[in-house]
Amino acid sequence: MKIDTSTIAGFDAMSADEKVKALLEYDVQTSETDDVRRLRDAITKANKEAAEYKRRYLENADEQTKAKEAQAELENGFNQKIADLQTQNETLMRNARVSELTARYTGLGYSAELAGKAAVAMVDGDDKTMLEVQTAYREEQRKLFESEAAQRQPGLTPGSTPSSDSSVTFAKNLASQKNALNDEGKKAFETYFGK
């Protein structure tokens, strides 16, 4: 800012110290010039434009943020559905494998209960349960074999043990059959070879 020294009375005739003192005391006029007003108006306009751009940016950023959040929510929903479908698929595949193995074990002679347990143990990789099922199956087979063997023996009923009376009767029958065969053998010998 320039100071017009012609407005200070006797400025040209003053010494250097007096000029400094006069300049320090000089009352600067605060009237705006056209240049200052134009600059101030330009700064105000630029500030308003900057505020408008900032408002638009924030609105746009809010819309973008909302769009990103909606997209993320949609992706999370899809990912959850995919995870649910994968779980259902694994469950269905496991159940199909258990059913297939149950049918095979049933075909091998396992009871329905033991076949189901064996199939689940095999699919799950549970060796301990598999061995328990095998032991139970062997016990069932042993009991079945004993029952069938008892049914084939004369004078015995399934689940009973031979009594001493039935053993004696069996031995007497066996002895009488042996004697009868010996008598028939003697008669046949005498018939062919003579006495």
Order of alpha helices (4+ residues) and beta strands (2+ residues): alpha-alpha-alpha-alpha-alpha
